[in-house]
Amino acid sequence: MKLSSEEQAVIEKALKSAYGLTTDQEELKLHQELLEKLQAGENSQTPANEDGFRYDYDDSSDV
């Protein structure tokens, strides 16, 4: 999923707010990890055609 800079800012703000509202260590860890991913620019998935693999379904080799 590709996020615009405005969407990312809203999500980051929500995570920071939620981070201050809990004392559950697991939840805090998850919030922190997600926030770090967002800030590192890891907010988009690699499209299937850019995953480093090329699929060739051409069966004409037996001609």
BELPEJO-V750909 format. One record per pair of residues at least 6 apart in sequence whose C-alpha atoms are under 6 Angstrom apart, sorted by the first residue. I is the first residue (numbers start at 0). J is the second residue. Records with the same first field share a line. If there is no record, write none. Layout:
BEGIN
I->J / J
END
This chain:
BEGIN
0->43 / 44
1->43
18->27
END
